[in-house]
Amino acid sequence: MSWVEHHLASENYAIQAELAAKNRDHKTAIELYHKAAEEEALAISQVEPDKMKTLAVTVTSAASLWFKAEEFRRAEQLACQWLAVNGIPSFASEQLQAVLQSVWSERTYRAGA
């Protein structure tokens, strides 16, 4: 499958996940976010290396989806991996740092619960 096909599949799963979350079906939302994140991760591998903006958008989307899927370690690993890449656009760097902060805050919250 191409980047477009994986990305569209990811968007579709994410939309379904949002609807499930809105309907307070937490389990289904998590499962759908997981599927969305998997598709977005596959999309990353289909982006041409010279398309840094597309790559950056896809990476930040995947990291956010892993967070929403409560796959905190995967979100953290992906964000750290790409923050170390030279030439990543500043908007992506800022968004990946925000994902990391969200992961760390959620871990702290859950540790205290």
C-alpha positions in Angstrom: 0.0 0.0 0.0 1.1 3.6 -0.6 1.5 6.4 1.9 -1.9 7.8 0.8 -3.7 4.5 1.4 -2.1 3.9 4.8 -2.7 7.6 5.8 -6.4 7.5 4.7 -6.9 4.2 6.6 -5.4 5.8 9.7 -7.7 8.8 9.4 -10.7 6.5 9.0 -9.8 4.5 12.1 -9.1 7.7 14.1 -12.5 9.1 13.1 -14.2 5.9 14.3 -12.1 6.1 17.5 -13.3 9.6 18.2 -16.9 8.6 17.7 -16.4 5.6 20.1 -14.8 7.9 22.7 -17.6 10.3 22.3 -20.0 7.5 23.0 -17.9 6.5 26.1 -16.9 3.2 24.5 -13.3 3.4 25.9 -12.2 -0.1 24.9 -13.3 0.3 21.3 -11.8 3.7 21.1 -8.4 2.4 22.3 -8.5 -0.5 19.8 -9.3 1.9 16.9 -6.6 4.3 17.9 -4.2 1.4 17.9 -5.2 0.4 14.4 -4.9 4.1 13.3 -1.4 4.3 14.8 -0.4 1.1 13.1 -1.5 2.4 9.7 0.2 5.8 10.3 3.4 3.9 11.3 3.2 2.0 8.0 2.7 5.3 6.2 6.0 6.6 7.6 7.8 3.8 5.8 6.3 4.9 2.5 7.3 8.5 2.5 10.2 9.5 0.3 13.2 10.7 2.4 13.3 14.1 0.6 9.7 14.8 1.6 10.6 15.9 5.1 7.4 18.0 5.8 5.2 15.0 4.9 7.4 12.7 6.9 7.3 15.1 9.9 3.5 15.4 9.8 3.1 11.6 9.5 5.5 11.0 12.4 3.8 13.5 14.7 0.4 12.0 13.8 1.7 8.4 14.6 3.1 9.5 17.9 -0.1 11.2 18.9 -2.1 8.2 17.9 0.1 5.8 19.9 -0.5 8.1 22.9 -4.3 8.0 22.3 -4.1 4.2 22.0 -2.4 4.3 25.5 0.7 2.8 24.0 2.9 5.3 25.9 6.2 3.5 25.3 5.7 3.4 21.6 4.7 7.1 21.5 7.8 8.0 23.5 10.1 5.9 21.4 8.8 7.3 18.1 9.0 10.9 19.4 12.6 10.5 20.7 13.7 8.7 17.5 12.5 11.6 15.3 13.6 14.4 17.6 17.1 13.1 17.1 16.8 13.5 13.3 18.7 16.5 11.8 16.5 18.7 9.7 13.2 17.8 11.2 10.9 20.9 10.9 10.5 23.0 14.1 6.7 22.5 14.1 7.2 18.7 14.3 9.9 19.0 16.9 7.5 21.1 19.1 4.6 18.7 18.5 6.8 15.7 19.4 8.0 17.4 22.5 4.3 18.0 23.4 3.6 14.3 22.9 6.5 13.4 25.2 5.2 15.8 27.9 1.8 14.3 27.6 3.2 10.8 28.0 5.2 11.7 31.0 2.3 13.6 32.6 0.0 10.6 32.0 2.5 8.2 33.6 2.9 10.5 36.6 -0.9 10.7 36.9 -1.4 7.0 36.7 1.5 6.3 39.1 -0.4 8.4 41.7 -3.8 6.8 41.0 
